[in-house]
C-alpha cells in the first residue's frame, strides 16, 4: 500500500491523489495499447494519454453524486470517477466482469454507482443527454451538477447547439467541457472551424464561458471549483474550453501522420503529470522516492487489471439481448 510519511495538509494529500489518478490513467492506457496490439481488445480503442489533467481536475472540483457523461474517449473519465481498473480492463476485453458487463466495450463505459453516465460513440450525441440529466436535477430540487465532456469535433454537430440552447433557456446546472485536443480525428481545428476560440461558440446562447489550461490539473480544479460553487447556489449552464493535447492518434488505428514530430515534442514538454510532479517537488510536498512509489503502484494496478481481464469469463450467450429489449 502507498505510504506517504511526510506531514501534509489536506490540500497536499488531495494533490498527491490527483497525481496518482493521472498516473493510473496513463499506465492503464499504456497497458490497453499493448493489449490492443496483441489483439485481446476488439473494436475501437481511443486513448486519453496527454489529456489526464482535464477529467482529474474536474472530478477533484465536484462530488461523486454529480453526473458525469462523456464521449468515446472515456477510459480516463471512468478511472478518475472511481471505476476500478479491473472493471475497465475487463470491459475492453469484452468480459462479463466489465463495467458494462462486457457488452459495451471501449466506447461505452458505464458506472451508475459513481454517477458515470456513460461513454457515447456518436459524436455530440450525448450532449442533449447531459442537458436532460441537468433538467432532472433541477426539477427534483437537487444541487447536483452535470459535467459533460466532449471533443472539439462535437461543436459542429446540430445536437450540440440544440442542447446548449435549451440549457440556456431553462438555466440548467450543467457544465459543457470541450476537451480541445486540436484535432477532430485527423482534421485540425484550423481546417474545420471558422471560429478558432471555441468557447465563444456559447456566446450566442447567452452562456457564461471560459477558456482554461487543460494541461494544468491545478488550474482545472481551481477554475471549476468556482464554477461549481456558483451553479449549486444559482443553477445555470457554463461552457468551458479546456485546451489540451493527445499524445497518441485519434484511435489505435491512427498513425497520426498529420502532425509533425516537433509539434508532438512541444506538447510533451507540457505533460500534465510532469508539470504537477515538478510543482510538488519544488514545494517540497513530494520526494522522488514517493513519486516512484506512486508510479509503481499505478503500474501494478494496471498490470493486475490485465490479469483480471484475462481470467474473467465471457458474457453468457443468453445475456445477449438482456439490455436490448424490455421484458
C-alpha positions as CSV (number, residue, x, y, z in Angstrom):
1,X,0.0,0.0,0.0
2,X,1.1,3.6,-0.6
3,X,2.8,5.2,2.3
4,X,3.2,8.9,2.4
5,X,5.2,9.7,5.6
6,X,5.7,13.5,5.2
7,X,3.4,15.8,7.3
8,X,1.0,17.3,4.9
9,X,-2.2,19.3,5.0
10,X,-5.4,18.1,3.4
11,X,-4.8,20.1,0.2
12,X,-1.4,18.4,-0.3
13,X,-2.9,15.0,0.1
14,X,-5.6,15.9,-2.4
15,X,-3.0,17.0,-4.9
16,X,-1.0,13.8,-4.4
17,X,-4.2,11.9,-5.1
18,X,-4.6,13.9,-8.4
19,X,-1.1,13.0,-9.3
20,X,-1.8,9.3,-8.7
21,X,-5.0,9.4,-10.6
22,X,-3.3,10.8,-13.6
23,X,-0.5,8.2,-13.3
24,X,-3.1,5.5,-13.1
25,X,-4.9,6.7,-16.2
26,X,-1.6,6.9,-18.1
27,X,-0.4,3.4,-17.1
28,X,-3.8,1.9,-17.7
29,X,-3.9,3.4,-21.2
30,X,-0.4,2.1,-22.0
31,X,-1.4,-1.4,-21.0
32,X,-4.6,-1.0,-23.1
33,X,-2.4,-0.1,-26.1
34,X,-0.3,-3.2,-25.6
35,X,-3.3,-5.5,-25.2
36,X,-4.9,-4.0,-28.3
37,X,-1.8,-4.7,-30.4
38,X,-1.9,-8.3,-29.0
39,X,-5.5,-8.5,-30.4
40,X,-7.0,-9.1,-27.0
41,X,-9.2,-6.0,-27.4
42,X,-11.7,-5.8,-30.3
43,X,-13.4,-2.9,-32.0
44,X,-12.1,0.7,-31.5
45,X,-9.9,1.9,-28.7
46,X,-9.4,5.7,-28.2
47,X,-6.6,6.5,-25.7
48,X,-6.6,9.5,-23.3
49,X,-2.9,9.9,-22.9
50,X,-2.0,13.6,-22.5
51,X,-5.4,14.8,-21.5
52,X,-5.5,13.4,-18.0
53,X,-5.5,16.8,-16.2
54,X,-8.9,17.7,-17.6
55,X,-11.0,15.0,-16.0
56,X,-8.9,14.6,-12.9
57,X,-9.1,18.3,-12.2
58,X,-12.8,18.3,-12.9
59,X,-13.5,15.3,-10.6
60,X,-11.5,17.0,-7.9
61,X,-13.7,20.0,-8.0
62,X,-17.0,18.1,-7.8
63,X,-18.9,15.5,-5.7
64,X,-19.3,11.8,-6.5
65,X,-23.0,12.3,-7.0
66,X,-22.6,14.9,-9.6
67,X,-23.4,13.5,-13.0
68,X,-20.6,12.8,-15.5
69,X,-21.1,12.0,-19.1
70,X,-18.6,11.8,-21.9
71,X,-17.9,10.7,-25.5
72,X,-16.0,7.6,-26.6
73,X,-12.5,8.6,-25.2
74,X,-13.9,7.5,-21.8
75,X,-11.3,5.3,-20.0
76,X,-9.8,8.2,-18.1
77,X,-13.2,9.6,-17.1
78,X,-14.3,6.3,-15.6
79,X,-11.0,5.7,-13.7
80,X,-11.0,9.3,-12.4
81,X,-14.5,8.8,-11.1
82,X,-13.6,5.7,-9.2
83,X,-14.4,2.8,-11.5
84,X,-11.9,0.1,-10.8
85,X,-9.1,-0.6,-13.3
86,X,-10.2,-4.3,-13.2
87,X,-13.7,-3.4,-14.4
88,X,-12.4,-1.0,-17.0
89,X,-9.9,-3.5,-18.5
90,X,-12.4,-6.4,-18.4
91,X,-14.8,-4.2,-20.4
92,X,-12.1,-3.7,-23.0
93,X,-11.7,-7.5,-23.2
94,X,-15.5,-7.9,-23.5
95,X,-15.7,-9.9,-20.3
96,X,-18.7,-10.3,-18.0
97,X,-16.9,-8.6,-15.2
98,X,-16.5,-5.4,-17.2
99,X,-18.2,-2.2,-16.0
100,X,-20.8,-2.7,-18.8
101,X,-20.8,-6.5,-18.4
102,X,-18.7,-6.9,-21.5
103,X,-21.4,-5.6,-23.8
104,X,-20.2,-2.1,-24.3
105,X,-16.5,-2.2,-25.0
106,X,-14.1,0.7,-25.1
107,X,-16.6,3.4,-26.1
108,X,-19.4,2.5,-23.7
109,X,-18.2,2.6,-20.1
110,X,-21.0,3.0,-17.5
111,X,-20.8,3.1,-13.7
112,X,-24.1,4.2,-12.1
113,X,-22.7,3.9,-8.5
114,X,-20.2,6.6,-9.4
115,X,-22.6,8.7,-11.4
116,X,-20.6,7.9,-14.5
117,X,-23.4,8.0,-17.0
118,X,-21.5,6.6,-19.9
119,X,-19.2,7.0,-22.8
120,X,-21.1,7.5,-26.0
121,X,-19.9,6.7,-29.5
122,X,-22.0,9.1,-31.6
123,X,-20.1,12.4,-31.9
124,X,-22.1,15.0,-30.0
125,X,-25.0,12.7,-29.4
126,X,-24.6,12.7,-25.6
127,X,-24.7,16.5,-25.2
128,X,-28.5,16.5,-25.2
129,X,-28.4,13.7,-22.6
130,X,-26.4,15.9,-20.3
131,X,-29.0,18.7,-20.6
132,X,-31.6,16.1,-19.7
133,X,-29.8,15.0,-16.6
134,X,-29.3,18.6,-15.5
135,X,-33.0,19.2,-16.1
136,X,-33.9,16.2,-13.9
137,X,-31.6,17.5,-11.1
138,X,-33.2,21.0,-11.3
139,X,-36.7,19.5,-11.5
140,X,-36.1,17.4,-8.3
141,X,-34.6,20.4,-6.5
142,X,-31.2,18.7,-6.1
143,X,-28.0,20.7,-6.1
144,X,-26.2,18.1,-8.4
145,X,-24.1,19.5,-11.2
146,X,-23.7,17.7,-14.6
147,X,-20.3,17.5,-16.2
148,X,-20.5,16.9,-20.0
149,X,-17.2,16.2,-21.7
150,X,-16.8,16.2,-25.5
151,X,-14.1,16.9,-28.1
152,X,-13.7,19.8,-30.4
153,X,-15.3,17.8,-33.2
154,X,-18.7,17.8,-31.4
155,X,-19.2,21.6,-31.6
156,X,-20.1,21.4,-35.3
157,X,-23.0,18.9,-34.7
158,X,-26.6,20.1,-34.6
159,X,-27.3,18.2,-31.3
160,X,-24.7,20.3,-29.6
161,X,-26.4,23.6,-30.5
162,X,-29.9,22.3,-29.6
163,X,-28.7,21.2,-26.2
164,X,-26.9,24.5,-25.4
165,X,-29.9,26.5,-26.5
166,X,-32.2,24.5,-24.1
167,X,-29.7,24.6,-21.3
168,X,-29.6,28.4,-21.5
169,X,-33.3,28.8,-22.0
170,X,-34.1,26.7,-18.9
171,X,-31.0,27.7,-16.9
172,X,-29.8,24.1,-16.3
173,X,-27.0,23.2,-13.9
174,X,-24.6,21.8,-16.5
175,X,-21.0,22.4,-17.4
176,X,-20.2,21.7,-21.0
177,X,-16.5,21.0,-21.2
178,X,-14.9,20.9,-24.6
179,X,-11.6,19.0,-24.4
180,X,-10.0,20.8,-27.3
181,X,-7.1,18.5,-28.3
182,X,-6.9,20.4,-31.6
183,X,-7.9,17.5,-33.8
184,X,-11.3,16.1,-34.7
185,X,-10.0,12.7,-35.8
186,X,-7.2,13.8,-38.2
187,X,-8.7,17.3,-39.0
188,X,-7.3,20.3,-37.2
189,X,-9.5,22.9,-35.7
190,X,-7.9,25.5,-38.1
191,X,-9.3,23.5,-41.1
192,X,-12.7,22.6,-39.7
193,X,-13.9,25.6,-37.7
194,X,-14.3,29.2,-38.6
195,X,-14.3,30.5,-35.0
196,X,-10.9,29.4,-33.6
197,X,-11.6,30.2,-30.0
198,X,-14.2,27.6,-29.4
199,X,-15.5,28.9,-26.1
200,X,-17.1,31.8,-28.0
201,X,-19.5,29.3,-29.6
202,X,-21.6,29.6,-26.5
203,X,-21.8,33.4,-26.6
204,X,-24.8,33.0,-28.9
205,X,-26.7,31.3,-26.2
206,X,-26.0,34.0,-23.6
207,X,-24.0,31.5,-21.6
208,X,-21.0,32.2,-19.3
209,X,-17.9,30.9,-21.0
210,X,-14.3,30.3,-20.0
211,X,-11.1,29.1,-21.6
212,X,-8.7,27.1,-19.4
213,X,-5.3,25.4,-19.5
214,X,-6.3,21.7,-19.8
215,X,-2.6,20.7,-19.3
216,X,-2.5,22.0,-15.7
217,X,-4.6,19.9,-13.3
218,X,-4.4,22.6,-10.5
219,X,-5.8,25.3,-12.8
220,X,-8.6,22.9,-14.0
221,X,-9.6,22.1,-10.4
222,X,-9.5,25.7,-9.2
223,X,-11.4,27.2,-12.1
224,X,-14.0,24.5,-12.0
225,X,-14.4,24.8,-8.2
226,X,-15.6,28.4,-8.6
227,X,-18.0,27.4,-11.4
228,X,-19.5,24.6,-9.4
229,X,-20.0,26.7,-6.3
230,X,-21.8,29.3,-8.4
231,X,-24.0,26.7,-10.1
232,X,-25.0,25.0,-6.8
233,X,-26.3,28.3,-5.5
234,X,-27.9,29.5,-8.8
235,X,-28.5,26.8,-11.4
236,X,-27.1,27.9,-14.8
237,X,-25.1,26.5,-17.6
238,X,-21.4,27.1,-18.3
239,X,-19.3,26.4,-21.4
240,X,-15.6,25.7,-20.8
241,X,-12.9,25.1,-23.4
242,X,-10.1,23.1,-22.0
243,X,-7.0,23.5,-24.2
244,X,-5.3,20.1,-24.2
245,X,-3.4,17.7,-26.4
246,X,-3.5,13.9,-27.1
247,X,-0.1,12.2,-27.5
248,X,-1.4,9.3,-29.5
249,X,-3.5,9.1,-32.6
250,X,-7.3,9.5,-32.7
251,X,-7.6,5.8,-32.1
252,X,-5.3,2.8,-32.1
253,X,-5.6,2.5,-35.8
254,X,-4.5,6.1,-36.4
255,X,-0.7,6.7,-37.0
256,X,-1.2,10.4,-36.7
257,X,0.9,11.3,-39.7
258,X,-0.9,14.7,-39.9
259,X,1.2,16.0,-37.0
260,X,4.8,16.9,-37.0
261,X,7.3,15.5,-34.6
262,X,8.2,19.0,-33.4
263,X,4.6,19.7,-32.6
264,X,4.3,16.5,-30.6
265,X,7.5,17.1,-28.7
266,X,6.4,20.7,-27.9
267,X,3.3,19.4,-26.2
268,X,5.1,16.6,-24.4
269,X,7.0,19.4,-22.8
270,X,3.7,20.4,-21.2
271,X,2.9,16.9,-19.9
272,X,0.3,17.4,-17.0
273,X,1.9,14.6,-14.9
274,X,5.4,16.1,-15.3
275,X,4.0,19.6,-14.5
276,X,2.3,18.6,-11.2
277,X,5.2,16.4,-10.2
278,X,7.7,19.3,-10.7
279,X,5.5,21.7,-8.7
280,X,5.2,19.2,-5.8
281,X,8.9,18.7,-5.8
282,X,9.6,22.4,-5.8
283,X,7.2,23.0,-2.9
284,X,8.8,20.1,-1.0
285,X,5.5,18.2,-0.8
286,X,6.8,15.1,-2.5
287,X,10.1,13.3,-2.8
288,X,11.5,11.4,-5.8
289,X,11.1,8.2,-3.8
290,X,7.5,8.9,-3.1
291,X,6.8,9.7,-6.7
292,X,8.4,6.4,-7.8
293,X,6.2,4.6,-5.3
294,X,3.1,6.2,-6.7
295,X,4.1,5.3,-10.2
296,X,4.9,1.7,-9.3
297,X,1.6,1.4,-7.6
298,X,-0.2,2.7,-10.7
299,X,1.8,0.3,-12.9
300,X,0.9,-2.7,-10.7
301,X,-2.8,-1.8,-10.6
302,X,-2.7,-1.6,-14.4
303,X,-0.9,-4.9,-14.8
304,X,-3.2,-6.6,-12.3
305,X,-6.2,-5.4,-14.3
306,X,-4.9,-7.2,-17.4
307,X,-4.6,-10.5,-15.4
308,X,-8.1,-10.0,-14.0
309,X,-9.5,-9.4,-17.5
310,X,-7.6,-12.4,-18.9
311,X,-9.1,-14.7,-16.2
312,X,-12.6,-13.3,-16.3
313,X,-15.4,-15.2,-18.0
314,X,-17.1,-14.3,-21.3
315,X,-20.7,-13.0,-21.0
316,X,-23.1,-15.9,-21.3
317,X,-24.7,-16.1,-24.8
318,X,-28.2,-16.0,-23.2
319,X,-27.5,-12.5,-21.9
320,X,-27.1,-11.1,-25.5
321,X,-30.5,-9.4,-25.5
322,X,-30.9,-8.6,-21.8
323,X,-30.2,-4.9,-22.3
324,X,-31.7,-4.6,-25.8
325,X,-35.3,-5.4,-25.2
326,X,-37.6,-4.8,-22.2
327,X,-39.1,-7.9,-20.7
